[in-house]
Amino acid sequence: MTPVDLLHATRIIIAVPERWCQRYCALDGFDLPVQSDSVTACRWCIRGALGLAAKAAGIAACSGAYPVAERALTSFIPDRLLSPWNDAPERTHAEVMALIDLAITSLEPHA
């Protein structure tokens, strides 16, 4: 799996606003915090979705496509801190999706 594939998978996980969350990596149906790969998880922050996509693909968080995908995301954030950016009270789902799209575009080969 390439970093672009990983970002596309991340995007799919939180494609609709109801599947995105703030303040926790993942939440269950009762809005209780759970691990991002928990079978009860139904909402994820951007970092939780990235981690879930990586785990589903068998990618370790410290090797391969994961750090490249994460760097692509954080390169568009002023302080380069993904979780605080996701969790900012003014942050919107549309902004999160736009960040993922920017990261994908930045990694795709240009003709």
N, C-alpha and C positions, 0 to 999 in steps of 0.2 A: 504494500500500500504506500502510495506517495503522500507527501504532505498535502497536496491538492485534494487527493482522495479523502484524506482524513478531515480536511476542512469541509468538504462536501457532506461527509457523514455527520459532522458536527452540526452543520446547517439543517440537515434533515431532522435531527433529534429535536431541535428547538424551532422548527419552521413556523409554528403557530404560537401566538402570544401565550396561550394557555399552557404551553409546555416549557415556558421560560420562567425563571425565578431569580430573585435577588437574595443576598445575605447568606445563602447556604449553597453548597454544591448541588444538592438535590433535596427535593421534598416529596413526601408521599401524598396520598389522596386526602389526608387530614392536615396537610401543611406542616407535618413534623419532619425535622431533618433526618435524612437517611444517607447511606453511601450512594455515590452516583451509579453504582452497578447493582443496587438493591432491586429485587424483583418488585418491590412496592413503590419504587421511585416513579414519578410521573411528571415531574418538573425539574429542570436543571438550569443552573447558571451557565455562562459560556464556558468556564473552566470545567465544570462538571460534565457538560456535553462533550467537550474535547476529550476528557478522560474516559468517558463511557465509550466513545467512538474508538479510541485507541485500544482500550481493553477488549472490545468486541473483535477488533482486528488482530489481537494478540501482540500489540505493540507496547513496549515498556515506556513509561513516562520519561525516562532519561535517555532514550536512544532512538535512532531511526527517524521516522517522520515526525514524531511528536515535538521535539524541540524546534525543528524547522517550522512547523505549523504554528507553534506558540510564538516564536520570534516574529513570524509574519503578522500575527495578530497584534502583538505589542508594539510593533514598529510604527503603528498609526496612533498610538496612545501617548500623550505628552510625557507622562511619568513612567510609562512602560510597565505598569502594574495592572494586570488583567482583572483580578478580582475586585479591587476597589473601583475600577472604572465601571465594571458591570453593576456593582452595588450602589453607585451614586444615585441618590433619590430622584434626580432629574432624568436618569437614563431611561430610554424607551426601548421596547423590543425592536422597533424599526432601526434604531441606531446600532443595536447588537448585530442584526442581520446585515446591515450595511458594512460593518467592520469585517465580518466574515467574508463578504463579497470582495471587499478591498484586498484582504489577505489572499484570497484565491487568485484574483487578477494579478497581484504582485508576483505570484509564484508561477503562473502559467507562462509557457514560452510564447514569445511574441513573434509574429510572422515578419 
